[in-house]
Amino acid sequence: MCTKVKDSAGDKLFELIAKGKFEQFKSEVDASTDLNMTNSSGYSLLNYAIKEKESSIALFLIESDADVNTMSTTKSSKSPLMYAVKYKLLEVLGLLIDKGADLYAKNSEGHDVLYYVNKYVDKEVMAILADHIDLYNGVDGPYIFYSEDKVESVSVNDKNELVRENISSKTDLKVELPEPYKAFKVQLKENRIQRSSYPKADKMFVVADIEGNISAFVDLLKSNKVIDEDYKWIFGNGHLVLNGDFVDRGNYVTQVLWLIYKLESEAEKAGGKVHFIIGNHEDMLLRASWKYTQQKYRAIAGSLAIGYKDLYGENTELGKWLRTKNLMTKIGDCVFVHAGLSKELLSRKLSIEEINSAAIPYVGIDRSVREGIELVDFLYGRMGLVWYRGMVVDYKDYLKMSSQDLDALLHFYNVKRVIVGHCVVNQISTDFNGRIVRVDVDHHDEAQALLIENESFYRVDTKGNKETL
């Protein structure tokens, strides 16, 4: 239990910490000293010693059985462990752990020590904690980094170890999945920007907003005979359309991306096609918006002493690949876009090719740069293709699109319908008499996809059930 400092002797101890007077501090401590006292600012002796980077005093207090879990009562409260991470006091950090500091305790803001590990990135801090806490929360990777003279693979194995190795560009990459799913292999390839428009396809399978949920993704593809038990393409000349937001929120983002990457090559060989549409979360991922990112990815970046953005930088395979993807794709009489098409977009009279040509070079580029290019700023803005919600709902300062405006858009792009994700609906469904198809559902609740076969539209699930829309 902590007690507030009420006497000059207590004040003196905090003053000695501030002045770094270790020997004098030690001489002032006896059996009657309350080692867990706090000062008027809300720091315990131990927290204050760590904050002041006085390792000798902090170590002495820990060995003298000061409470290693006392939270400061400052505006941003922290435990001794959190302070040790922040100020990179490695010896103190190690002793705190040895003395039973709570690795999972949360402060008044709901943050645990992992939050501070990721905020104050330090490889040596990561190395100490890796033996005591599940930094990476499951298998991950590989991340492929290119430099002038080497190709490096970084992954997390099933022992929660970060593995780094130099490889050949022709090496088969092994992608580990969580149990009960088995691993698969993938080969690196040349990445090209795809066309914006394609002829009508006999069959299309459409999924959106998977957000790192590898189990839902794999189960949907398997149950509906897009892939077999070994994750190989069996959809023939069909088109698999991935309508944005396959990253963020989940714990298996990298595996989801590699599976798509692998299927692209296999589909091409079979006469089919995989289309990956950029959503707002892909753009956020590439420009290092951390808001919806799981801690594990920050921990991996921290262990490599790089920013989260750099896991998907322009010198990485997945980063290069993602930067070739369209914001809008037309297949036959259907157009696919992550969020929606606004009447403001229509007023610009831009072709699909013009939209993609303008947008692709700026996916993942910092907003401050895009703001200086009016068209690019619009395309990635609130009325643009990755954020606009008006095809599905009223939203904040604008109303749901009118039927007349939708007709004008369909006429301009010479299509019968627009297929969108982004706005979560209870189940895959249509609106505007089938002219809008909404495919963003809660895949944790009940994963669903859209199957289009010979002009017929079906809602399908992970059990292979098939229901006409």
N, C-alpha and C positions, 0 to 999 in steps of 0.2 A: 504494500500500500504506500502511495506517495504522500508526503506531507509538505505543505508550503514552508518555505524558509521564514522563520519568525525571529531569528536572532542574528547577531553580528557574526557569530562563528560560521553559520551557514552562508551568509553573504561572502565571508572571507574565502570559503572554499571555491565558490564560483569565480571570485576575483582571481584566485591563484590559477584556476584553469585558463582564464582569459589571458593571463600573463605568462602562461607556460611554465609555471614554477612547480615542477614535478616533485622534487625532493621535499620542498616545503609543504606541498599538498599532502604528501604521504605522512609527514610528521604530524600534521593536524588531525589525521584520522585515527580514531581509537574505537574501542568496542562500543562506545555509546553513540557513535556517529550514525545518523540515519543516512545510509548510502542512497536511498531512494527519494530524498527530498527534492523538491522542485523550486525553481526561482519564480519571481513574479511574471516572467515571460512565458512560463509553462515548460521549461526544460528541466529534465532530471539531470543529476550530476553526470551520468553516463552519456545521455544524449548531448549535453552541452560540450563535454570533452570531445566527442566525435565531431560535432559541428565545428569546433575550434581546431580540429585536426591534431589534437594532442593525444597521439596514440599511446604514449607511455602511461598517461593518467587513465585513459580508457581501459587499457589492458589491466592496470592495477585494480580498477573498480570491478571489472568482470571477475578477476581472480578472487576478489574480496566478497564475491557473491551479491553484487548489486543486481537488481532485477533486469534481466536481459530483454524483457518484453515490454517495458514501460513506454507507452506512447507519450510523446510531448503533447501538450494541450495548446500548442500554437495554432495559428490560423490554418496552416497546412500541417497537420499532425503527422509524426513519423515515429517509427520504432528505432531502437539502436541499429538494427539490421538495415533498415532503409537509409539511415544516415551514413552507415559504413559503405553502402553501395554508392550513394551519391558522392561522397568525398573520397572514394577509392582507397580506403584504409584496409589493405588486404589482410594484414595480420590480425587486426581487430575483427574483421569479417569472419575469418577462420575460427577465432576463439569464441565468438558469439554463437556460431553454429555448434561448436563442440560443447558449449554450455547449455544447449537446448533452446536457442532462440527459435521462435515460431516462424517457420518459413512461409506460412500461409495466412498469417494474421493480416487483417485489413484495417486501415486507418479510418478516420472520420469521413474521408472522401470516397471510401470504398476501394482504395488502391492497396494491392499487396506488393511484396518485394519485387515481383516480376515486372510490375509497372515501372519501378525505378531502375531495374536492370536495363530495361529497354529504353528508358528516357536518358539515362546517363551511361551510354554504351562504353564498355571497357572489356577487352578480351580477357584480361587477367581476372577480373571479377566474374566473368562468365565461367572461366575455367574452375574457379573455386566452387561456384554454385552448382555446376553441372553434375558434380558427384552427389549432390544432396537433394536436388529438386528436378522435376521433369520440365526442363526448359523448353523442349521442343514438342512435347505433347503428341507423339506419334511419328511414324515414318514420314519422310518427306524427300522431295527432290526427284531426280538430280537437277541442279542448276548448272548450266553450262556457260562458262565464262571464256571469252576469247581475248588473248593478248597477242602481241606481235610474234611471239615465239612459242606459244603453247595454247593448248585447250585444257581447261581445268573443269573437273566435275566435282560438285559439292552435294552431298546428300546426308540424310539422317537415317541411321539404321534402326533395327528393331531393339537395339540395346540403348537407345537414346544417345547415341554417339554421333558427332559430326565427322563425316568422312570426306577427306579431300584427296584427289588424285589427278594426275595428269593423264590424259587419254588421247587417242587418235580420233580425228574427225570421222573415221570409219568404224569406230567402236560401237557395238550394240549397247545401248543404254538400258539398264534394268530399272523399272519403275515399280517400287514396292507399294502395295495397297494395304489398308488395315484388314485384319481378319474379319470375316472368313474369305475375303477376296484374295485371289492369287496375283502374283506379279505378272507384268508383261514386259516385253522388250520393244524398243523403238530405235530406228536409225535416223541419224541426222540427214537433212535434205536441203535443197536450195529453196528458199522461200520467195514466192512471187506474188505481186498484187493481182487479185482476181478481176475478172470482168465484172461489170455492174449489172448486166442483163443476160438472161439465158432463155432458150426456148422452153416451152411447156415440158414438164417432166411427168411421166406416167404415175410416179408415186413420190411423195415427199413426207419426211418425218421431221416434225418441228418441236423443239424444246427451248425453253427460255428460263433464265433466272435460277440456274442450278446452284450458284454461289458456293462452290466448293463441296457440295454434297455428292461425293463419289458414289455412294451406295445407291441413291435414287437414280443417278445418271446411268450407271451400269445396269441396274435392274430394268429401267425403261428400255434401254437398247437391246438387252438380251431377250426380254419377254416379248418384244415386238419384232424379233428377228432382223434387227439391224446389225447385230454382232452375234458371234457364237460364244461358246463357253470359254474360248481362249482369246476373247476380245477381237476377233478377226472380222472384217467386213463381210457380211453376207446379204447386203441389201441391193446387190446387183447394180443396175443403172439408176437406182433411186437417188434422190437428193436428201441429205441430212442438213437441216437448217438450224443453226444454233443462234437464237435471237437475242443474244447479249446477256450480260451479267452472269458469267460463269465463275467469277472470282469474288473474293471478299467473304466475310461472315463464316464460312466453313473452314474445317481443318485440313481439307485435302484438295486445295486449289491447284497445286502443282500437278497432282495426278490427273485431275480433270483436264487440265491443259494438254498434258502429254498424250492422253487418250485421244483427244480431238486431233492433235498433231499427227498421230499415227494413222488414224482413220482417213485423214485427207489423202495420204499416199495410196492407201489400199482402195479407196473409193475410185480414184482416178484410174487405176489399173483395171477396175471392173466396169468402167464406163459410167460410173456414178460421180457424185460430187458432194463435198462437205463445204458448207458456207458458214463462216463464223462472223456474225454481225457485232460490231463494237457497241457495248452499252455504257452507261455512265460509270459503272464500277470498273470496267476495263480501263477507261480513261483515268479514273481516280487512282487505280493501281499503278499505272505508268507514270503518273505525276506525283506519286508518293503521298496521297491523302490516306491517312492512317485510321480514319474514323471507324471503319467497319472491319478492320483487320484483326485477326486472331493474334494473341500474344506470341504464339510460336514463331510466326514469321519475323516479328521484330527481334526475337531472341536469336534466330538464325542470322539475321543481318548484323546484329550486335556482335555475335561470335566471330563474324568475318570482318568486323570493324568497318562496315559499309552501311549506307543508308538503306532503308527498305526499298526505296525506288531503284537502287542499284541491283537488287535481285533480278530485276526485269529491265536492266539498262540496255542501251543500244549495243553494248558489247556482249550481250547474252543471247543464247539461241531463242529462248521463249520471248524475250523482249523484241528481237528482230522480227520474229514471226508475227507477234501481235500487232506490230506496226505496219503490217501489210493488209490489214483487214478493212472491209468496207463498213460504212455507216448505213448503207441502204443497198438492197439487192432486189432485182426483179426477176422472177421466174415465171414464164408464161403470163397469165393474167393475175398473178399475185405479186404484191410488193411487200418486202420484209424490212422492218425497221424496229429498233429496240423500243423506243418510247412512243413516237408518233410523228405525224406530219401536220404542221399548223397552217392556217390560212396565210400567216405571215411568210411562211416558206413559199407557198404558192405564188404570192405577189412578186417573188423574185424570178419566177419563170426559169428555174434552174433544172437542167436535165439530171438524171441520176448520175451520169458520168461526171458532170460538172461538180455535183455535190461531193462525190468521193474524191475526185482529183483535188479539190480544195481542202477537204477535211483530213485525208489520210496522213499527209506530212506533219500534221499538228496534233495527232493523237498523243496524249501524254505530255504535251508541251505545257510549260507553266502558264497559268492564266494571264500573268502580267505580260507575256509575249503575245498571246492570242488576242488580248484586248486591243492591241495596236493594229489588228487586221480585221476590219469590220465584218467581212463575210465569215471568217473562221470563228470569230467571237459569237456571231449569231448561231452558227451551226452547232456549237457546243454549249450554247446558252439555254435559258429556260424555255424558249420557244423553238429550240432546235431539236434535232433527231434523237438525242440521247436523254433528254429531260422532259420534253413536252408531254403532258398527261391528258390533254383536252380531247383526245379521241375516245377516252374511256370515262372520264369524270370531270365535274367542275373542280377547279383547283385554285385555291388562294385568290389571285386577282384576275382570273379569267374563267369563263364558262365553258362547258362542254361544247364541242364543235357542233354546228348545225348540219342538218342533212344536206342542205344546199351547198355548204362549203365542202363537205365530204364529196359530193358528186363532182364538184369542180376539180378537186384533187384527183379523183379517179379518172376523170376525163383527160386531164392534162398528162397523166402518166400512162394512160391507155391500159388500165387494169380494172378488174372487177372488185378487188378487195385489198385491204391492208391488214397485215398480220403483225400484232404488237405484243410486247411483253411489258415490263416495268411497273404496271399497276396490278397489284395482286387481286385476283378474283377467286370466288369459291371453287369454281371449276372452269376448265376450258370451255369457252362459250362464244357466241356471236352477238353482235349488236348491229343496229341500222340494217335490219333485214339481211344479215349475213355479209354485209360489206366491210365490217370490222370483225376480225377474229382475235380474241384475247387469250393469250397462252401463258400468262404468269400466274402460277398457283403456288401455294405453300407445299413444297415438295416434302417437307418433314411430316406434314399432316397426311397428305395423299398425293404422291407423285403422279403427274399426268403429262401426256404429250399429245400433239395433234398429228394425226395421220391423214394424208390426202391421197386418195386413190381414184384415178379416172373421174375427176370432178366431184367425188363424194368426200365429205369431211367427217372424220371420226375423232372422238375423244377416247384415248387408250390409257391404260395404267400399267403398273408393274406386274400384274398378274396376267397380262395379255387380254384383258377385257376390252371390248370394242363397242362403242356406242355412237350412233349417228348424231351429229349436231343438228 
